[in-house]
Amino acid sequence: MILPCYGDRIFGMTADDEMAFTFPFDRAEEIVEGLEKTHAGGVRYPVPIYLRYQADFPKSYQKLETLWAESKKS
């Protein structure tokens, strides 16, 4: 079975419709079990392409964060 890894998704921009794999039918249960375990462990298929996105909060939130951080110092 070949699934694009995180690097393929992030840097190669592999899209959902480009993912392809093959396996013998008698291994289907094992594959489903493996996918269920990776899902339980936090890995999702299809893997999001842009995993390195850094959220930019609104200015008002950033100001509140600064005030909160300063209040923790006192």
RAFENRA-V751045 format. One record per residue. N is the residue number from 1. RES is the residue in three letters. PSI is psi in degrees with one decimal (* if undefined). Layout:
[[N RES PSI] [N RES PSI]]
This chain:
[[1 MET 136.0] [2 ILE 118.9] [3 LEU 136.7] [4 PRO 135.8] [5 CYS -179.8] [6 TYR -41.8] [7 GLY -41.9] [8 ASP -40.6] [9 ARG -45.6] [10 ILE -55.4] [11 PHE -32.0] [12 GLY -8.3] [13 MET 37.1] [14 THR 124.6] [15 ALA 167.2] [16 ASP -39.1] [17 ASP -3.4] [18 GLU -7.9] [19 MET 127.8] [20 ALA 145.0] [21 PHE 163.7] [22 THR 153.5] [23 PHE 155.8] [24 PRO 137.2] [25 PHE -32.8] [26 ASP -5.9] [27 ARG 7.0] [28 ALA -44.0] [29 GLU -44.1] [30 GLU -40.2] [31 ILE -44.5] [32 VAL -43.1] [33 GLU -43.6] [34 GLY -42.5] [35 LEU -39.1] [36 GLU -40.1] [37 LYS -40.3] [38 THR -36.4] [39 HIS -44.6] [40 ALA -29.0] [41 GLY -0.8] [42 GLY -4.2] [43 VAL 130.7] [44 ARG 141.4] [45 TYR 130.4] [46 PRO 147.1] [47 VAL 131.2] [48 PRO 140.2] [49 ILE -43.5] [50 TYR 73.3] [51 LEU -15.2] [52 ARG 17.4] [53 TYR 132.2] [54 GLN 117.2] [55 ALA 139.2] [56 ASP 103.8] [57 PHE 155.8] [58 PRO 153.9] [59 LYS -39.1] [60 SER -36.8] [61 TYR -40.4] [62 GLN -39.3] [63 LYS -43.7] [64 LEU -39.0] [65 GLU -42.2] [66 THR -47.4] [67 LEU -42.1] [68 TRP -43.4] [69 ALA -40.0] [70 GLU -38.9] [71 SER -27.3] [72 LYS -26.3] [73 LYS -27.0] [74 SER *]]
